[in-house]
Structure formats: C-alpha cells, structure tokens
Amino acid sequence: MKIKPIRSKADHREALLAIERCWNARPGTAERDQLEVLATLVDVYEQEHAPIEPADAIEALLFRMEQQGLTRRDLLPYFRTRARVSEVLSRKRRLTLAAIRALHRGLGIPLDVLVAEPSPPARASQSAKGRPDRAARATKAAAGASR
C-alpha cells in the first residue's frame, strides 16, 4: 500500500486492512515501519472523526460492578443505604466527596473519572402522544419485577 493521508472512510478502511496485513511484522523491517506510520495516521484520523467520549462516574461504577460481579447490595459500604445506592445509580443524587474517595480506594475507579461532570439521565422514549412507548413500559416493568 502506498502511504498517504487518510481523508475519507474508504481511506480509513484501506489503512486498517494494510495494518492487519502488517500486524505480525518483525521489528526493524520495512513492513514494521509501514505498520507504525499507518497506525499513527489511523490514530489521528480517528481522534478527529470518531472521538471517544470520557466515561462518567456512574458508567464507570456500573462497568466495575459488572467486571467484579457486584450487586447493588455490595455498594452499601460506599453509600450506607439502599435508597442512596438507587439514587446515585439512577443519577438522581450526585456522588459525595466521601463516596468518591471510598469508591476510588475500594473499587479502584480513577479519581478523574469519579469527579467528572455527570452525563444527563437517560429518558424513557415517548410515543407521539407524549406517553411512554411500549418498549419503555416493558423495560420499566421488568426493572420493577427484578427487585
């Protein structure tokens, strides 16, 4: 592949295929040099065209819970009550400084993620008449039944 700037999705796909072909190249070879240059070009293109948004504290907490097989009950040492756990996870209550410190120490969630501005809460989808649609009602019913 001729190395050139990546300006389009087609160029991006072509560069990714070339990277895949060079993936196992030995260090010090022309093929490895091509791999490194292509990887740099792809990285620049992706940062500009598909930036990755930073995780927020609740997303990070939910991810850590999934990773470690934790339940809401396992969060009681950090929040003291089931109601507070629920409020935090549903984004109705912000994390306190004490909770941020405890989550960082106890679960290893980075401080910069825990103190970042929270994402807005997810809203149930609405039908054209302003009522929650069938899928939103089913999801809400399933969540209530799992308690």
N, C-alpha and C positions, 0 to 999 in steps of 0.2 A: 504494500500500500504506500502510495505517495503521501507523506505527511504534509498536512495543510490545516489552516484554521477550521474550527468547527463552527459553521454558521447556520445549520439547519438540523432538523430532526433526522433527515436522511444521512447527513454527515456524521451525526452522533451515533446512529446505528452502525454505520460503516466503521467508525473508530472502535466501537465496542466489539465488533466482530474481529477486528485486527488485534485488539488486546487479547481476546480469547485465544486466537491462534498463537500469540507470542507468550502466553502465560507461563509456560514452563521453560522459557529461555534461560540459558546459563549466564551468570554474571560475566561481564566483560565482552559479551558478543554484541554484534550489530543489532541482532534481534532483541536483545535485552535493552539496548539503548532506545530502540524504537518503542518498546513497551513503556519505558519511563516517560518518554516525550508524549506519547498518546495518552497515558494516564493523567499527565498534567493538563493536557488540552481538554480532556473529558471533564476533569475536576472543575476547571474554570467555566466551561460551558454549563455544567450542572448547577454550579453556585449561582450563575446568572439567570438561568431559565427554570430551575426547579429547586429553589432554596428549601432547606429543611427547617421548619419552624422549631424553636426550642420547646421542650416538654414543659408543661406546667406542673406544679406540685401535686395536684390531685391525680393527674395522669401518671406521674412518676410513682406515687403511692400505690395506685391500682396495679401498675406494672410489677412493682416489688411484691405486692400481695400475691399476684399470680405466679411470679417466679418462685416464691418461697412457700406456696400453698397455704397462705394465711387467710383467715376469715375475718369478718368484722369484729368478732369477739377477741381475736388476737390483738386488735388495736386498742383495747381498753386500757392497757398500761400507759398509752400515749395521750388518751383523751378522757379517761376516767368514767364516762357514762356512754351507754349505747346511743342515747339521743344525740350526744355531741359527735360521736363517730358518724352517725347518719347525716347530721347537718353538714359536717365537713365534706364527706364524700359526695353529697348532693350539691355542694358549693353554696349552701345557704349560710355557712359560717366560715370565716377566714381562719387560717392557722394562727395560733398564738405563738409568741416567741418561745415559750416553754415547749410547746408541741414541736416546733421546728427543730429546736435543739435535741429533743428526745428522739424524733424520727431520724435525725442525722446520726446520732450516736447508736441508736438501737437497730436501725434498718440500713444504715449506710447510704442514705439518699443524699446526694451532694447539696450543700447549703445553697449554692447559687440557684439550683432548681427550686428548692423549697421557698426561697424568698422572692422568686419572680412573680410578676403580676399574673393573677389567675385568669384563665380563659372564661368567657361568659358561659353560663349554664346552658346545656342543651335544652332545646324547647321541643315539646311534643308537636308533631306535624298536625296541621289543621286542615279540615275539609274546606270546600268552597264556602260553606255556610258558617265557618268560624268554630265548628265543633271538632274535637279531636277525631282524626280518622280511625278507621277500624284497626289498622296496624298499631297505632299509638295506644288505643284502648286495650288491645290484646297484650301488648308489652307491659302496660301498667298493671293489668290483671295478673299476669304471670309473675311480676315482681312482688305483688302483694301475697300471692299464693306461696311463694318460696320462703316467706318469713316464718 
